[in-house]
Structure formats: C-alpha cells, structure tokens
C-alpha cells in the first residue's frame, strides 16, 4: 500500500465499513496490530482511560501491568488519575485485578 493511500484516509474508512459486515476479521486484525505495536497500544489505552471509557484497572490489564504500577507510571508522566469506579463493570474489574494480584503474591510467597 502506498504512503499516499494511507494519508488519504480511505483505508480507515473502509475498515470502519468492514467492521459492520465482518467484525471478527477487523477485531483479529486490530488485535494483531495492538500486539505488535506497543506504542499504539499504550496510546489507545491511555486515550480511552483519559476519556473515562475504561478504568485504571482495565487499562493496567490491557497493558499487562498491575494497577499500582500503572498508577505510578501515570503519576511520573503527569497523567491525571481517575480514582474510584464510574460503574459496576469498572468496579468489578478493579476487584478482579486485586484478587488476581493477591493470588499471584500468595503463590509466589
């Protein structure tokens, strides 16, 4: 694909259309892209976090970090913290992350 095609933006428009008819295909492609491109993954996750679409616990999970570790990184980078859960799924994600961390700590001891 040429650089000109990417600059024009039509591939993104087509990807959005394709999402409607073949969501699994697009989901697999995006997952591969996010797995391969750490900078893109971090950018998308931080953007979703700042837009309050995901919690700190969910962001940490998506980035493969413990929520406390991600919290420290956010503080270092000056990214504002949104503390507390906005809704029940977010609260459950935080509880699940804490339980997983406690199991890991207990198994490692």
C-alpha positions as a Markdown table, in Angstrom:
| # | Residue | x | y | z |
|---|---|---|---|---|
| 1 | Unk | 0.0 | 0.0 | 0.0 |
| 2 | Unk | 1.4 | 3.4 | -0.9 |
| 3 | Unk | 2.0 | 6.2 | 1.6 |
| 4 | Unk | -0.4 | 8.4 | -0.4 |
| 5 | Unk | -3.2 | 5.9 | 0.2 |
| 6 | Unk | -2.6 | 6.0 | 3.9 |
| 7 | Unk | -2.5 | 9.8 | 4.1 |
| 8 | Unk | -5.8 | 10.0 | 2.2 |
| 9 | Unk | -7.6 | 8.1 | 4.9 |
| 10 | Unk | -9.7 | 5.8 | 2.8 |
| 11 | Unk | -8.3 | 2.6 | 4.3 |
| 12 | Unk | -9.6 | 3.7 | 7.7 |
| 13 | Unk | -13.0 | 4.5 | 6.2 |
| 14 | Unk | -13.1 | 1.0 | 4.6 |
| 15 | Unk | -12.0 | -0.6 | 7.8 |
| 16 | Unk | -14.9 | 1.1 | 9.6 |
| 17 | Unk | -17.3 | -0.2 | 6.9 |
| 18 | Unk | -15.8 | -3.7 | 7.1 |
| 19 | Unk | -16.4 | -3.7 | 10.9 |
| 20 | Unk | -20.1 | -3.7 | 10.2 |
| 21 | Unk | -20.1 | -6.7 | 7.9 |
| 22 | Unk | -17.1 | -8.7 | 9.2 |
| 23 | Unk | -16.5 | -7.7 | 12.8 |
| 24 | Unk | -14.4 | -10.7 | 13.7 |
| 25 | Unk | -12.0 | -10.1 | 10.9 |
| 26 | Unk | -11.5 | -6.5 | 11.9 |
| 27 | Unk | -11.2 | -7.5 | 15.6 |
| 28 | Unk | -8.4 | -10.0 | 14.8 |
| 29 | Unk | -6.5 | -7.5 | 12.6 |
| 30 | Unk | -6.7 | -4.8 | 15.3 |
| 31 | Unk | -5.6 | -7.3 | 18.0 |
| 32 | Unk | -2.6 | -8.3 | 15.9 |
| 33 | Unk | -1.7 | -4.6 | 15.4 |
| 34 | Unk | -2.0 | -3.8 | 19.1 |
| 35 | Unk | 0.1 | -6.9 | 20.0 |
| 36 | Unk | 2.8 | -5.8 | 17.6 |
| 37 | Unk | 2.9 | -2.1 | 18.2 |
| 38 | Unk | 3.4 | -1.3 | 21.9 |
| 39 | Unk | 3.4 | 2.5 | 21.3 |
| 40 | Unk | 0.0 | 2.3 | 19.6 |
| 41 | Unk | -1.4 | 0.0 | 22.3 |
| 42 | Unk | -0.2 | 2.5 | 25.0 |
| 43 | Unk | -1.6 | 5.5 | 23.1 |
| 44 | Unk | -5.0 | 3.9 | 22.6 |
| 45 | Unk | -5.3 | 2.6 | 26.2 |
| 46 | Unk | -4.3 | 6.0 | 27.7 |
| 47 | Unk | -6.7 | 7.8 | 25.4 |
| 48 | Unk | -9.5 | 5.5 | 26.4 |
| 49 | Unk | -8.6 | 6.0 | 30.1 |
| 50 | Unk | -8.5 | 9.8 | 29.8 |
| 51 | Unk | -11.8 | 9.7 | 28.0 |
| 52 | Unk | -13.1 | 7.7 | 31.0 |
| 53 | Unk | -14.1 | 4.8 | 28.8 |
| 54 | Unk | -12.0 | 2.4 | 30.8 |
| 55 | Unk | -10.9 | 2.3 | 34.4 |
| 56 | Unk | -7.3 | 2.3 | 35.7 |
| 57 | Unk | -7.6 | -1.4 | 36.5 |
| 58 | Unk | -8.8 | -2.2 | 32.9 |
| 59 | Unk | -6.1 | 0.0 | 31.4 |
| 60 | Unk | -3.5 | -1.9 | 33.6 |
| 61 | Unk | -4.9 | -5.2 | 32.5 |
| 62 | Unk | -4.7 | -4.2 | 28.8 |
| 63 | Unk | -1.1 | -3.1 | 29.2 |
| 64 | Unk | -0.1 | -6.2 | 31.2 |
| 65 | Unk | 0.6 | -4.2 | 34.4 |
| 66 | Unk | -0.6 | -4.2 | 38.0 |
| 67 | Unk | -2.9 | -1.2 | 38.6 |
| 68 | Unk | -0.5 | 0.2 | 41.2 |
| 69 | Unk | 2.4 | 0.0 | 38.7 |
| 70 | Unk | 0.3 | 1.8 | 36.1 |
| 71 | Unk | -0.7 | 4.4 | 38.6 |
| 72 | Unk | 3.0 | 5.1 | 39.4 |
| 73 | Unk | 3.7 | 5.5 | 35.7 |
| 74 | Unk | 0.8 | 7.8 | 35.2 |
| 75 | Unk | 2.0 | 10.0 | 38.1 |
| 76 | Unk | 5.5 | 10.1 | 36.6 |
| 77 | Unk | 4.1 | 11.1 | 33.2 |
| 78 | Unk | 1.7 | 13.6 | 34.7 |
| 79 | Unk | -1.4 | 11.7 | 33.5 |
| 80 | Unk | -4.3 | 12.6 | 35.8 |
| 81 | Unk | -5.7 | 9.8 | 37.9 |
| 82 | Unk | -9.4 | 8.9 | 37.9 |
| 83 | Unk | -9.8 | 7.2 | 41.2 |
| 84 | Unk | -12.9 | 5.2 | 42.0 |
| 85 | Unk | -15.1 | 3.3 | 39.7 |
| 86 | Unk | -17.5 | 5.0 | 37.4 |
| 87 | Unk | -19.8 | 2.0 | 37.1 |
| 88 | Unk | -20.3 | -1.6 | 38.2 |
| 89 | Unk | -18.3 | -3.3 | 35.5 |
| 90 | Unk | -15.3 | -1.0 | 36.3 |
| 91 | Unk | -15.7 | -1.8 | 40.0 |
| 92 | Unk | -15.7 | -5.5 | 39.2 |
| 93 | Unk | -12.6 | -5.1 | 37.0 |
| 94 | Unk | -10.8 | -3.5 | 39.9 |
| 95 | Unk | -11.9 | -6.2 | 42.3 |
| 96 | Unk | -10.8 | -8.9 | 39.9 |
| 97 | Unk | -7.4 | -7.3 | 39.3 |
| 98 | Unk | -6.8 | -7.0 | 43.0 |
| 99 | Unk | -7.8 | -10.7 | 43.6 |
| 100 | Unk | -5.5 | -11.8 | 40.8 |
| 101 | Unk | -2.7 | -9.8 | 42.2 |
| 102 | Unk | -3.3 | -11.3 | 45.7 |
| 103 | Unk | -3.3 | -14.8 | 44.3 |
| 104 | Unk | -0.1 | -14.2 | 42.4 |
| 105 | Unk | 1.5 | -12.7 | 45.6 |
| 106 | Unk | 0.3 | -15.6 | 47.7 |
| 107 | Unk | 1.5 | -18.3 | 45.2 |
| 108 | Unk | 4.9 | -16.6 | 44.9 |
| 109 | Unk | 5.4 | -16.4 | 48.7 |
